[in-house]
Amino acid sequence: MLVYPITARHNSAGHLEIGGCDVVELAEEFGTPLLIYDETTVRDQCRRFMAGFAERTDDFEVIYASKAFPCLAIEQLMLEEGLSIDVSSGGEYHIAKCAGFPAEKMFFHGNNKTKEELDYALSDGVGFVVVDSFQELELLEAMVAARQERQKVLLRITPGVEAHTHSYIETGQVDSKFGFGLGEGVALEAIRRAMAAPHLDLVGLHAHIGSQIFELQAYRRAIEILARLIAEANAALGFECRYLNIGGGLGIRYTEADAPSSIPDYAAVKVEGVREEMAAVGLPMPRVLIEPGRSLVGKAGVTAYRIGTIKEIPGIRTYVSVDGGMSDNIRPMLYGAVYEGLLANKATVKGDTKVTVAGKHCESGDILIREAVLARPEPGDVLVMPGTGAYCYAMASNYNGSPRPAVLLVKDGAARVIIEREQYADLVAKHRPLHD
């Protein structure tokens, strides 16, 4: 059960159990669709990252990329485990602030931060702003100057490295909406302007080459490029890089066939890469920052659905429809993401039926699993998709008037609601009628 949370097992009833809780019973009590997070798995991943980097350097920071799952309770858990947090909007900043993150542990990202978002963060305190453009650099300097303050910043650099992942989640290539490119001296000019801004304290650089990455060598290439840029800026401008944020992106296993790299190997490539490349250019090693998101919460989450209509098209395929779909998991439609499935109430029964798992929405492309092998499915069965802890609830919608699902955190046989299920009334709570 490599794709499931680490506490997953089959219980005496032949049901799937996670965190000591019977998933079939959870579906009965809390309804479906239902997102279930295993607290033990999340904490275990946090500790593996912290230990993996602590073994290689004393000067590092693990920063939760909250876009993967911006949730109050999960962020409070991350804070308890000693992590910092990265936010990429005013809304994500607000959740992190409510979770209790102190300013010095918050990193504000985004390629198009609005004046209102920056004002909110500056007013309530933010440790670091990751600047993404010349326009933002000028805006931020003016805003901080008006406050008669000084703000720590990093510059996002686009290193021109392809990460060999889906094009929609590849962010470090030359043609990218993110960051300052290396061509024609753009990144060096950004460093010059940031150093010249009297109210900005340029403490380092940031680069993120993509997400769901299996090939670690891409990170090493990016680090080499960043080290050369740092050396060039040091020689030309006297720039001292105190923080080097080399992003996140470590892939996870969505199917049994996937083979992601381990956290120790990931830590070794990043820490030793920075150490060796900085030594090669004759400069001191900066603090190493990383931003895992998917690899912290992805495996910890599963989604439980109730099977409804089963439709066999002779000689073609059998469609098994569930009570969710693209409104709670857009990834298969957006990225072609591949998942596996299991009937929680028949967890010990060998799969013998090939089906296509379809969502309930009015889109022919609303397919969750194109080729699933399940125990013979029947209406009322509870189908579980593992690996839904990242970028599922975070990207959920009310398409077709679907209330967003409830989210549970399970541990030691107890289940806690951490996000309530939306009700039909919530769908119109912010609407206003045509006539008074």
N, C-alpha and C positions, 0 to 999 in steps of 0.2 A: 504493500500500500504506500508506495513511495510518493505519490502525488497528494496524499491526504495528510492532515495534521498529525503530529507525532503521537498523540494520544488515541488515534483512531484504532478501533478493533471491532471484531464481531462478538456480540454478547450471546448469552445462552438462548435467547429467543431467535437467534439468527439474524438479528438486526444490526445495522451500523451504529456504533457508539462513538461519540467524540466527547472528550473532557468528562468522561463518566456519565454522559447523558445519552439516552436512547434517542436517536434522530427521529424515529417514527413517532415517539411520544412527544417530542418537541413540536413536530409538525401538527399533531393533534391539538396541543395546548395553545400554540402561538399562531397557527395558520401558515399558509404558504402563499406566495413564495416567501422563503425565510433564509436570511443570511446568518450563518453560525460561525463565530470566531472562537478558536481555541486559545485561551489565555496562555497556557503553558507553551504553546508553539511560538507565540509572539515573543514572550520573554526569553525563550531559548534562543531565538534568532538574534535578539538584541545582545545577549550575553556572548554569543559566538562572535559577533562583529567586534564587540569591545575587547574580548580576549584575543582575537586574531590580530588586532592592531597593537594591543598592549604588549604582545610578545615581541614586537618588532620596533617599537618606538615609544618613547614617553610623551611625545608631543603630537597628539592627534585629536580629532573630534569626529564623532559619528553623528550625522545630522539626518533626522528622519525627513524624507521627502513626502510631506503630508498630502500632496496631490493624489498619492496612491489611495489614501482613505482618510480624509479629513474628518475625524470623529473625536468628540470631546474625551470620551473614556479611553480610547486607544492612545490619544496624545498624552493623557495623564499617565498612562502606563509607560509610555516612552520616557517621560520626564522622570518617573520613578527609577527607570533603568539607567539614568545618567545621560540620555541622548539630548542633543540640541534639535532644532527644528528648522526646516526650510518651508517658506510660504511663497505663493506666487500670485496672490491677489489680496485685496482688502478683506474679503471674506475668510480666506484661509488664515490671514493674520488675526482676525477677530476670534476664530475658534482656538488658535494657539494661545492667545492672550487669556481667553476664558479658561483654558486648560491649566493656566498658571505658569507658563514659560516666562522666565525673566528676560528682559530686553537683551542681555548679553548672550543669550542662547538662541536668538532668532535671526534668521537670514532671509531677507526679502528679495525674491527673484521676480522675473517677468519681463517680457520684451516690450510691453506697452503699459507700464504702470501709469495710472492717471494721477493728476495733481491731487485729487481728493484722496486716493489711496495712500500716496506718499505723506500727505498732511496728517492722515489718521495715524500712520505708523510713527512719524516723527513726533507727534503730540503725545502719544502713549509710550514711546520708546521702542527702538529697534536696534539691535546690536550692529548689524551689517546690512547695507544695501548693495545688492549685486547689480551694477550698472550695465545696461545692455546697449546703449546708443549714445551718440553725441548729444542728441536732443535731451535725453534724460540727464546726462551729465550737467548740462547747462541749467536745466530746471531744478535739479536737486541742489546745486550750488546756490542758486538764488533763494530757494526755500530755506535752506539751512542758514544762509547769511542773514535773512530776515529775522531769524530766531536768535541770532548772535550765538550760535552753537557750532560744533564741529562734529561731523558724521564719518564713521568708518565706512569705507566702501571697498568692494572688489570689482574688478572689471571682468565681464564675461568674454572670453576669447573663443573664436571659432577656429579650431586647429587644422581643419581640412582633412580630418581622418574619417574614413568610412568604417562604420561599426559592424557591418554585415548583419543587420537586423531588418525589420520591416521599414520601408522608406518613410512611413508616417511617424515612426518613433526613433528615427535616426536624426540627430541634431547637430553633429559636429562636422558635417561635410561643408565644402566651400559655399554651396548654394543653400543658405539657411537663413531663416528669419531671425535667428538668435545671434547676439554677440557681435564682437569686432573681429573681422577677418584679418588675415596676415598679409594679404595682397596689397601692394602699393603703400606699404607702411601704415595701414589704418590702425592696427593694434598698437603700434609704437606711438602713433600720434595720440591715441586715446590715453595711453599712460602719461604722455607729456602733459596733456590738458588736465588730467586728474591731479597730477602732482602740482600743477600750477594753481589749482583751485584753492583759495585760502581757507575755505571752510570744509573741505573734504580731506580725509586722511586715507590715502590709498595704501591699504595694508597688504593687498595681494591680488591674485588672479583666480579665475574660475573657468573651468571647461567641463562640458558634459557632452559626450559623443553619442549618446543614445540609450536605449532601454532594451531589456531582454537580450543581453549580450552573453554569448557563450565563449567567444574567442578572446582571451585576455590580452593577446598580443596588441590589439588595437589600443588598449590603455597605455601600453609601453610606448607606442609610437607617439601618442598624444603628449605624454610626459616629456619625451625627448624634444618635441617641438616647443613646448612651453618653456623648458629649461633654456633653450637657445634664445627665445624671446626675452626671458628674464635677464640673461647675460647681455644681450644687446641693449636692453633698457638700462641696465646697471652701468654699462660702459658709456652710453650716450647721455644718460640723464641722472645717474646716481640712484636709480630705483632699487629699493631693498624690499624683496618679497618675503613678508613674514608669514603669510598664509597662502597655501596652494590648495585650492579646492578642485579635485579631479573627478567630481561628479559621482554618480551612482551607476545604475544600469545593469548590475549583476543579474543574469537570467535565473529563472526558476524552472522546475519541472512541471509542465502542464500535462504531459502524457508519460507513460512508462518508458517510451523510447527517447525522451529528451535526456540530454547529458550535460547539465550545467556544471560550471566550475565550482569548486568548493570555496568557502569563505577564507580558509587559510591560504589557498593559492591566490585568491583575489587580493588579500591583504599583502601577501608577499610581492606580487607584481606592482602594486601601488607604492608601498613603502620603499622597497628596495629600488624600484624604478626611480622614485624621486631622489633617494639617497645617491644612487650612482650617477644619475644625469646631472644633479647639482654639483657633485664632486667633479664631474668631467668639465664643467665650465668654471670651476674654482670658486663657487659661492656656497654659503652656509645653507643647510637644509631648513626649509620653512616648516611650520606646522602643517601636517597633512590632514586635509578635510575630505570626508566622503559623504555622499548623500544617498544611501539606500532607501528605497521605498517599497517596491514590489517584493524584494527579497526579505523584507521584514514581515510583511503582512499577507503576501499572496498565498502561500501554502497554508496559512492559519485559517483561511476562510473557505467555507463550502456553501453552496446554495441548495436548498431543498424545495422541490416543486411537487405538485400533485398532478398525476397523469389524468387527462380527461379523454378526449376523442382519440381513437386509434383507427387509422384509415389505411387499408391495404390497396395498393394499385397493382394488380396482378402483373407479374413479370417485370415490374419496375422498382418499387420500393414500398415500405410501410412507414407511414408517418405516425409518430407518437407525439401528440400535442400536450403541452404542459401549461400551467396557469401563470406563466411569466414569459420571459423572452427578451426582446431587444430593449424593453423599457428598464430592465434591471441588469442586463449584460449586453452591451452593444459591441463588445470586442470581436466576436466572430464575424459580425457584419462589417465592422470598420477596418479590422486588420486581417481578417481571415484566420483569427485565432482558433486553435484546435483544442478541444477538451475531451475528457472521458466522462463516462457516466456509470452509475450504479443504482440499483433499486435498494433503498435502505431497508425495506421490509423483506427483501429476499437476498440479503448480503452474502449469504453462504451458498446460494444457488449459482451454479456455473452459468455464465452467459452463453446462450445458444441461439439468440435471435438478433439478426442485424436489422437495425431500424434507423430512421432519421428523426431526431428529436427537434420538433418545431415549437416555436413560440405561439402565443395566442393573438398576435397583432396582425393588422390588415396590411401586411407586406409579405410578398412571396419570398423575400430574402431573410425573413425572420426565422433563421435556422440556427439552433444552438449547437447541435452536434450532427454532422452530416452522416457519419457512419459509426453508430454506436452498437456495441454488442452487449445485449442485456439478457438477464433471465427473462423468460417470456412475460412481456408487460401486460398489465390489465388496468382498466380504469380504476382509479383510487390508489394505485401504487405511489410510493414516494420516491421520486427520482432525485438523486444527489449528483451535482456537478462539483468536483473538487477544484481547488486552485482559483477560487473566485474572490479572494481576499483583497486584491488590488485592482483598481480601475474598473470596478463593477458598480458598487453603490456610488462611488465618486462620480460616475458618468451616467447615473440613472436619470430617467425622465418620467414625465407623466403622459407619455404618448398613448393615444387611444383612451385617455382618461384613466390611466392605471395609477392607483396610489403606490407610492414607493414602499418596498417591503420593510418589515421589522428586522432589526439586527440584534442578535444575542451574543453575549460573551459567556462561554461555558468553562467551568473548572471544577474538578472534584465532585462531579455529580450535581452541581448547581448551575442554573441558567439565569442570567441577568439580562434584562432588556436594556440595551445601551442606545438604541434609536427606536422610537415607537413607530409602529405601522401607520402610514397615512390613512386617513379616512376619506370617504367621498366628500365630506364637508370641506376638507382641506383643499380640494381641487378648485373651489370657488371662493375660498376665504379672502383672497386678495382682489377678487373681481368686484366690479361695481355695475349696477343695473343701467340699462339704457335710459330709463325714466325714474325720477324720484318718486 
